[in-house]
Structure formats: C-alpha cells, structure tokens
C-alpha cells in the first residue's frame, strides 16, 4: 500500500511520521514544496495550552499538550518551553466546563482568576469588574518549525520518501502531478498543504486562506507568560530580552500566499492595544520585527482528516483556526489511525 502526503508543514510532517511508526505495511511518500516564502509552521508563535472556550476543542488541546509534556522525544523535537498561560475570557462566558476538561488531563494545571488578580498579578487595565481569566501552569510555547523538521527527519530515517517538488495538480486515482513532471499514484492521498490546499482540492468552499501576523515589540510586560485576551483579541508571549511577540487577529481573508505583505496599520493597532490594556508604552515604533504569513482555515474550525466527497482515496488534513500547534500532536496520531483503517 502506498500513501502520499502533500505538504511538509507541521500537519503533513507529523502525519507522515505517525504513519511510518504505525505500520510497516504502508509505504509513505511526502511531497515537500519548494516554496520561497515561509509558511505558517515557519513563523508561528507556537502558543500551546489546554483551555479553549469550546470544551470539545479544549479536550483535544489538553490531550495534545499532555502527550507533548509526557514524551521526552516530542519535548526535545519541539523546543517546548513551559512558561504558563493566561486566557482572558470574554464577558458573560462561564469557563467552568472547559476548565474541568483541562484539569482532567492536566491535573492541577488550570485555575480561574478574577479581575482583581488580573490587575495585580498580570498588569491588566481597562477591565470590567466581572472579568475572569484562566491560568494554566502546564502551558507555554513550542517551535512548530523545529517540530516539523524533527518529525520529517525521523520519518525519513524510518523509510518515508521525502520528495522536494511543488504539487501542481491533484487527480482522481488518486494521483498527484508535481513540478518535476512526474505523475505519482497512490492508494490514498492526503493534501496537508496548508494555505495551498484550497488551490489543489475543492472542498465545497469550507477551506479559506487568511493572513496571520505578529510583531516583536520592546515593551515591559513583566510577569506575563503566553497569553490570549479574548476581549480585545491581543495575544503574545515573551520573545527575548525586554521584547514580546504580540499580535491581533487579522481580517485579510482569501489571500494568495505569494501576495501577503505586512499590514503596518495592524502593527500600530497592536501597539495601541497594549498601551490601553496594560498602560505601558511600546518602546519601538515601528516594531523591531513584523512577520506576515498565511494559513488555511476551515468552518467548523479544527485540524482533522477529512475525505473529499466523490473522490475515493483523497483526503485533506488542514484547515484549523490558525492554532494547529495546540492540537497537531494528538490529531496527527488519530488521523494516521483513521487513514490506515481505510486501506
């Protein structure tokens, strides 16, 4: 049996590695595009935590984080740093159910804090008196690029064929035509090409590309680890000496990967949001570094292996919500198992 994986990002690399570990009866070939622009795996801030507003999504994220923390190999591959995490919950949302989900998988990690503690401990301002946050001890960030590269190298050591070529056309069969002029045929083909997936596979309009962006700012945010402020959309984590990686959600949809450019107005809004939310001045304007890239989103959100209707043997494995680093460890294992049951 031969399985093809299109895409050498975090999702594709982990899936290829999981398949190579799960079965010795399957030959795996992963086609890694020769893109000149960094993809989402290369530039992601890599925030990982268990808490999500939706308990179902939180269950997957917490399970993935628990597997990451419990596996020496995965921790080394990913460069995982446990610095804690804070999630400021939108007003009117009760986080209790989602907190229980995290505590089941990471006992003692999550705790709910009130507005007073958000002000005293983390420096937040402009908060409603009924504001709440969820603090996690066992959370932090990793390097999706490092994890991707390590998984791909390990997969190659285990016999996975790594082909350096761009995917040109996905055909029924299933088959793939690549930029080296070869048509490659498989028993199953998984398109895990991130933002390039919608251009290769029509998935009923459920897959869309979106710009992602963050900046590195010189700003004194002492006491904060990784954080998401769902009231304002701000997110970030420590970057280096006196600097913080900070971002806001971007509203540029259906972007072409080759046409993405930094949105400097968005970078200015991040700085303004930090001044309002924390009462501190951002030292460098413009930021010391602005990173713009792109990712593939799906509705409903979530990284999953999905069959393509009417095209036997063809699947996609992409389309999360810009945060696949939180779930890719466990979802790639599940996806490999699901795929092997179809062969």
C-alpha positions in Angstrom: 0.0 0.0 0.0 1.3 3.5 -0.8 0.2 6.7 0.9 1.1 10.2 -0.4 1.2 13.2 1.8 1.2 16.6 0.1 2.8 19.3 2.3 5.8 19.4 4.6 4.4 21.8 7.2 3.7 20.8 10.8 0.5 18.8 9.9 2.0 16.9 7.0 5.3 16.1 8.7 3.6 14.8 11.8 1.2 12.7 9.8 4.0 11.2 7.7 5.9 10.3 10.9 2.8 8.8 12.6 2.1 6.7 9.6 5.7 5.4 9.5 5.5 4.5 13.1 2.0 2.9 13.0 2.5 0.4 10.2 5.3 -1.3 8.3 3.0 -2.5 5.5 2.5 1.1 4.2 4.9 2.9 2.0 4.7 6.6 2.7 5.8 9.4 0.3 5.7 13.1 1.4 5.9 15.8 -1.2 7.6 18.9 0.4 7.0 22.0 -1.7 9.9 24.2 -2.7 8.2 27.4 -1.6 10.3 30.6 -1.4 8.1 32.2 1.3 7.9 31.0 4.9 4.7 29.2 5.7 2.7 29.2 8.9 4.8 26.5 10.5 8.0 28.5 9.9 6.7 31.7 11.5 4.0 30.6 14.1 4.4 31.9 17.6 3.6 28.3 18.7 1.4 29.1 21.8 0.2 25.8 23.4 -2.4 25.5 26.2 -5.3 23.3 27.1 -8.1 25.8 27.7 -10.5 26.6 24.9 -13.9 28.3 25.1 -15.4 25.2 23.4 -14.9 22.2 25.8 -14.6 19.8 22.8 -11.7 21.8 21.3 -10.2 22.1 24.8 -10.3 18.3 25.2 -8.2 17.8 22.1 -5.8 20.7 23.0 -5.3 19.4 26.6 -4.7 15.8 25.4 -2.2 17.0 22.9 -0.4 19.1 25.5 -0.4 16.2 27.9 1.2 13.9 25.3 3.8 16.5 24.4 4.8 17.0 28.1 4.9 13.3 28.7 7.2 12.4 25.8 10.9 13.4 26.1 11.3 13.0 22.4 8.5 15.4 21.5 9.6 17.9 24.0 13.1 17.9 22.5 11.9 18.0 18.9 9.6 20.9 19.6 11.8 23.0 21.9 8.8 23.2 24.3 9.1 25.9 26.9 6.7 25.8 29.9 6.2 29.4 31.0 2.5 29.2 31.8 -0.5 30.6 30.0 -3.3 33.1 30.7 -6.6 33.3 28.8 -8.8 36.3 29.5 -12.4 35.0 28.9 -15.0 37.2 27.0 -17.5 38.8 29.2 -20.6 36.7 30.0 -18.8 33.3 29.3 -18.6 30.8 32.1 -15.3 28.9 31.8 -16.0 26.2 34.4 -16.8 23.4 32.0 -13.7 24.0 29.9 -11.6 24.3 33.0 -12.8 20.8 34.2 -11.8 19.3 30.8 -8.2 20.7 31.2 -8.0 19.6 34.8 -9.0 16.0 33.8 -6.0 15.7 31.5 -3.5 18.1 33.2 -4.4 17.8 36.9 -3.8 20.9 39.0 -2.8 23.0 35.9 -5.8 25.3 35.4 -7.2 27.9 37.8 -9.8 30.7 37.4 -8.7 34.2 38.4 -10.9 37.3 38.9 -10.5 40.9 37.7 -8.5 41.9 40.8 -5.9 39.2 40.2 -5.7 40.0 36.5 -4.8 43.6 37.5 -2.5 42.8 40.4 -0.6 39.8 39.0 -0.6 40.4 35.3 -0.9 44.2 35.0 -4.2 44.4 33.1 -6.1 47.6 32.9 -9.4 48.7 31.4 -11.1 45.5 32.7 -14.7 45.1 33.8 -15.2 44.2 37.4 -16.7 40.8 36.5 -13.8 39.9 34.1 -12.2 36.4 34.6 -9.2 34.6 33.3 -8.0 31.1 33.2 -4.4 30.5 34.3 -2.6 27.3 33.3 0.7 26.2 34.9 1.4 23.5 32.4 1.4 25.5 29.2 3.7 27.7 27.2 5.0 27.6 23.6 7.0 25.5 21.2 8.6 25.9 17.8 6.3 24.4 15.0 9.2 24.6 12.6 11.6 22.7 14.8 8.9 20.0 15.5 8.1 19.8 11.8 11.8 19.4 10.8 12.4 16.8 13.5 9.4 14.7 12.6 10.2 14.8 8.9 13.8 13.8 9.6 12.7 10.9 11.8 10.1 9.8 9.2 12.9 9.8 6.5 15.1 7.6 8.9 12.1 5.2 9.1 11.8 4.8 5.3 9.5 7.6 4.3 10.4 9.0 0.9 10.7 12.8 1.0 10.3 14.4 -2.4 11.3 18.1 -3.0 8.8 19.3 -5.5 5.7 21.5 -5.8 2.3 20.0 -6.1 0.8 21.1 -9.4 -2.4 19.1 -9.8 -4.4 16.6 -7.7 -6.1 14.0 -9.9 -8.5 11.1 -9.4 -7.0 7.8 -8.8 -5.8 9.3 -6.5 -2.8 10.8 -8.2 -0.6 13.9 -8.0 1.3 15.7 -10.7 4.4 17.5 -9.4 6.6 20.3 -10.7 9.3 17.8 -11.8 6.8 16.4 -14.4 6.1 13.2 -12.6 2.6 11.8 -12.1 2.6 10.0 -8.7 -0.1 7.4 -8.0 -1.2 6.2 -4.6 -3.8 4.1 -2.7 -4.5 7.1 -0.6 -3.5 10.7 -1.0 -3.7 13.3 1.8 -3.4 17.0 1.0 -1.9 18.7 4.0 -0.6 21.8 2.2 -1.9 24.5 4.4 -2.8 27.7 2.6 -2.1 25.9 -0.8 -4.8 23.3 -0.1 -7.8 25.2 -1.5 -6.0 25.6 -4.8 -5.4 21.9 -5.1 -8.7 20.4 -3.7 -12.2 21.8 -3.9 -13.7 21.1 -0.5 -17.1 22.8 -1.0 -15.8 26.2 -0.1 -15.2 25.3 3.5 -11.4 26.0 3.2 -10.2 29.6 3.1 -6.8 31.2 3.4 -6.2 34.0 5.9 -3.3 36.3 6.6 -1.6 35.8 10.0 0.7 38.4 11.5 2.6 39.4 14.7 5.3 41.8 15.7 8.2 41.8 18.1 7.9 44.8 20.4 10.2 46.3 23.0 7.7 46.6 25.9 7.9 46.0 29.7 5.3 43.2 30.3 6.8 41.6 33.4 5.0 38.6 34.9 3.3 37.6 31.7 3.9 34.3 30.0 1.9 33.2 27.0 -1.5 34.9 26.9 -4.6 35.4 24.9 -7.0 38.3 25.7 -10.3 37.3 24.0 -11.9 40.6 24.9 -9.5 42.6 22.8 -8.0 39.9 20.5 -4.5 40.6 21.7 -2.2 37.6 22.2 1.5 37.1 22.8 4.4 35.6 24.6 7.9 36.6 25.7 10.4 36.7 22.8 13.7 37.8 24.2 15.4 40.3 26.5 12.9 43.0 27.0 10.8 42.1 24.0 7.4 40.4 23.5 5.8 38.7 20.5 2.4 40.4 20.1 -0.4 40.1 17.7 -4.1 40.7 16.9 -6.4 38.7 14.6 -6.1 39.8 11.0 -9.2 40.3 8.8 -7.5 39.6 5.4 -9.2 36.6 4.0 -8.7 34.7 0.8 -5.2 35.9 0.4 -2.8 34.5 -2.2 0.3 33.2 -0.4 2.7 34.9 -2.8 0.9 38.2 -2.3 1.0 38.5 1.5 2.7 41.7 2.8 2.9 43.1 6.4 0.0 45.1 7.4 1.7 48.1 9.2 -1.7 49.6 10.3 -2.4 46.3 12.1 1.0 46.5 13.8 0.1 50.0 15.0 -3.2 48.8 16.4 -1.3 46.1 18.4 0.8 48.8 20.0 -2.2 50.9 20.8 -4.0 47.9 22.3 -1.0 47.2 24.5 -1.0 50.8 25.8 -4.7 50.7 26.6 -4.7 47.2 28.1 -1.5 47.3 30.1 -0.9 51.0 30.5 2.7 50.7 29.2 4.4 52.4 26.3 5.7 50.4 23.4 9.4 51.3 23.1 10.0 50.8 19.4 7.7 52.1 16.7 7.5 50.5 14.2 8.1 47.1 15.9 11.6 45.6 15.8 10.2 42.8 13.6 6.9 42.3 11.8 6.1 38.8 10.5 3.3 38.2 7.9 2.3 34.8 6.7 -0.8 32.8 5.9 -2.7 29.8 7.0 -5.7 27.7 6.0 -8.9 28.0 8.0 -11.9 25.7 8.0 -15.5 26.0 9.1 -16.1 24.5 11.6 -12.6 25.1 12.9 -10.2 22.3 13.8 -7.4 20.2 12.3 -9.0 17.0 11.0 -8.5 14.3 8.4 -11.5 14.7 6.0 -12.4 12.6 2.9 -13.1 14.6 -0.2 -16.6 13.9 -1.4 -16.9 12.0 -4.7 -13.1 11.4 -5.0 -12.2 8.0 -3.4 -8.9 7.7 -1.7 -8.5 11.5 -1.5 -8.3 13.3 1.9 -7.4 16.7 3.3 -5.6 17.3 6.6 -5.6 21.0 7.2 -7.9 23.9 8.0 -7.6 24.6 11.7 -8.0 28.0 13.2 -4.5 29.3 13.0 -3.5 27.4 16.1 -2.7 23.9 14.9 0.3 23.8 17.2 -2.1 23.2 20.1 -3.6 20.1 18.7 -1.3 18.6 15.9 0.5 16.2 18.2 -2.6 14.2 19.1 -4.7 14.9 15.9 -1.9 13.5 13.7 -1.9 10.3 15.7 -5.6 10.0 15.3 -5.5 10.8 11.6 -2.9 8.2 10.9 -5.1 5.6 12.6 -8.2 6.7 10.7 -6.3 6.6 7.4 -4.9 3.1 8.0 -8.4 1.7 8.6 -9.4 2.8 5.0 -6.6 0.9 3.3 
